[in-house]
Amino acid sequence: QSELRKKLLDAFSNNQEEFLSGQALADLVGCSRTAVWKHIEELRKEGFELEAVRRKGYKIIKTPERVTADEIRLGLKTEFMGRHIHSEDVVDSTQKVAHRLVFEGASEGTIIIAEEQLSGRGRMDRKWHSPKYTGIWMSVILRPNLPPAKAPQLTLITAVAVVQAIEEMTGMTPEIKWPNDILLNGKKVTGILTEMQADADRIQSIIIGIGINVNQQLEDYPEELRPIATSLAIEYGKKLERAELIKVLLVKLEKLYSLYLDQGFYPIKLLWESYAISIGKNITARTITGSISGQALGITDDGVLMIEDSHGIVHHVYSADIEL
Ligand code: BT5
């Protein structure tokens, strides 16, 4: 069903200026004209506007305000990333939905999106503010054949993908604060949460949660977040099409992830470092066992942060909050 819908939307997206007749669509998609007609009715119910002209056919003239799975499928240029889309209006957390889908056998590249999260989560049980219709609240399921120690690298790959997607959409280049914060003008525009299921020596699945503040205005944030949070709309000065951003992000993520599986972490490391703010600076890393202060030297080939303290001792930090 969703393959058919994807083909139909591809047909529209490849012929954007033209009207496509019911027969032409049926031929392109490989189904009956009645099936085409049924799918077009479904698209209308989702909020797509289609112009229908006698003897010419159909043309999409407007996509819905809400982000629907079909809008993401329209013109999506990936092989596996986002090929299966699970979209909901309201969820507790897209991570929770993803865990359930992983358990049910969801394939690599499956994404979960929601318009609103009632208990969006950050790391260490912190909360992620996810108001309706404004942001991208998304989880991506990956199933890399890797040892569990490599999992943090996926966070860094995702951070690079998000930076590149924002760059392509707005021309603004965000900065990455190790490991999972993406900042614009020093304020957080995106957070990433990586969770995994693994055996002793193999990852079974990784769920990457990505929260991007897209169209919020300052007043949409609770008081305590206003000094530290921002959105693309606030920094860019106008609203963005969330579905477009999702599509660009999925393309970047697929490319970087494939590059990583092919050539290892090194090429990603170079990209990551070119966007990182903390390198070379004096920072404090707060870990669960205590704090380490010193100069951030960079990341190892495995994505581990290195900090040199005042005695010249280099500490390897696997997980922490960073203060600049
Ligand atoms: C993160 O945690 O930054 C990871 C956020 C991941 C969110 C996505 S949304 C889709 C998926 N489903 C989920 O339930 N989660 C993922 P952390 O580094 O722990 O940062 C959390 C802190 O960021 C909070 O304690 C707040 O201070 C701040 N914060 C909360 N909401 C924010 C927002 N919308 N924008 C900026 N900062 C926020």
Residues whose N, C-alpha, C, O or C-beta is under 5 A from the ligand:
A	BS01	BT5	S93 T94 Q95 S119 G120 R121 G122 R123 R126 K127 W128 H129 I136 W137 M138 S139 N180 K188 G191 I192 L193 G209 I210 G211 A229
